[in-house]
Amino acid sequence: MPDRQTLRGLGVALAGGVLLALTGAFNTGEAPLWLRLAYWTFVMFVGAIWGTVASLLAERLVDFDERPWLAAIVLTAVITLPMTGFVWLVTGLIFVREVYPAEAFVHLLGPVALVTATVSVLNVFLGRKPRQTHVSEGVSPAPARFLDRLPARLRGSRLIAVQAEDHYLRLHTDRGSDLILMRLSDAVTELEGLEGAQTHRSWWVARDAVRDVERGDGRALLTLDGGISVPVSRRHAKALRAAGWW
């Protein structure tokens, strides 16, 4: 099942497709509305799928947490050229029923880059708010589903933090640590029921495990129970400070 970030990207892309169709953007206004809707939502949907793949490539080149504007620029650069080729082919087949001449590819670069840059900025900056988890309300709060994933030797221990290591997660508890195979984005969803937050793209931290905070240069460094040091990215520091983490 797609994670929240992927679903948000698809939502932004499809909403953009509807808007572009209704406004008849880039000289498509003479086509029937149904055709514009089909064209733009299809193009934007494919763009969102490619954008998800491209973001995985872009994250190898730049830290999205620390340099969001640079991340948006790199993401735009990675997406634009292949998407221009796709738009060149689809536009010709849908609107003129034949393949566009090669020179039309150059004319499409600008519009594709503009749309890609807009969507990339929206997606990068919509993801700046840290994902926080909370204790369930009610007389008998529901336990976090994630606790069922603790290895047998750690069952019943207090979860301090979850750290992403490649395709694995390292679970830090008051009885030691261990690895499980899982994505952090999926883990944060299952951690609902525990008070905590994602402080960095690679870390989720239990709020009651924080013992000290060092601040500087827009970032912070948390010291947790057991002496574990956890970074707080610039991307998340302001929101966590506003939520009273320090």
Rosetta blueprint (number, residue, H / E / L):
1 M L
2 P L
3 D L
4 R H
5 Q H
6 T H
7 L H
8 R H
9 G H
10 L H
11 G H
12 V H
13 A H
14 L H
15 A H
16 G H
17 G H
18 V H
19 L H
20 L H
21 A H
22 L H
23 T H
24 G L
25 A L
26 F L
27 N L
28 T L
29 G L
30 E L
31 A L
32 P L
33 L H
34 W H
35 L H
36 R H
37 L H
38 A H
39 Y H
40 W H
41 T H
42 F H
43 V H
44 M H
45 F H
46 V H
47 G H
48 A H
49 I H
50 W H
51 G H
52 T H
53 V H
54 A H
55 S H
56 L H
57 L H
58 A H
59 E L
60 R L
61 L L
62 V L
63 D L
64 F L
65 D L
66 E L
67 R L
68 P H
69 W H
70 L H
71 A H
72 A H
73 I H
74 V H
75 L H
76 T H
77 A H
78 V H
79 I H
80 T H
81 L H
82 P H
83 M H
84 T H
85 G H
86 F H
87 V H
88 W H
89 L H
90 V H
91 T H
92 G H
93 L H
94 I H
95 F H
96 V H
97 R L
98 E L
99 V L
100 Y L
101 P L
102 A L
103 E H
104 A H
105 F H
106 V H
107 H H
108 L H
109 L H
110 G H
111 P H
112 V H
113 A H
114 L H
115 V H
116 T H
117 A H
118 T H
119 V H
120 S H
121 V H
122 L H
123 N H
124 V H
125 F H
126 L H
127 G L
128 R L
129 K L
130 P L
131 R L
132 Q E
133 T E
134 H L
135 V L
136 S L
137 E L
138 G L
139 V L
140 S L
141 P L
142 A L
143 P L
144 A L
145 R H
146 F H
147 L H
148 D H
149 R H
150 L L
151 P L
152 A H
153 R H
154 L H
155 R L
156 G L
157 S L
158 R L
159 L E
160 I E
161 A E
162 V E
163 Q E
164 A E
165 E E
166 D L
167 H L
168 Y E
169 L E
170 R E
171 L E
172 H E
173 T E
174 D L
175 R L
176 G E
177 S E
178 D E
179 L E
180 I E
181 L E
182 M L
183 R L
184 L H
185 S H
186 D H
187 A H
188 V H
189 T H
190 E H
191 L L
192 E L
193 G L
194 L L
195 E L
196 G E
197 A E
198 Q E
199 T E
200 H E
201 R L
202 S L
203 W E
204 W E
205 V E
206 A E
207 R H
208 D H
209 A H
210 V E
211 R E
212 D E
213 V E
214 E E
215 R E
216 G E
217 D L
218 G L
219 R E
220 A E
221 L E
222 L E
223 T E
224 L E
225 D H
226 G H
227 G H
228 I L
229 S E
230 V E
231 P E
232 V E
233 S L
234 R H
235 R H
236 H H
237 A H
238 K H
239 A H
240 L H
241 R H
242 A H
243 A L
244 G L
245 W L
246 W L
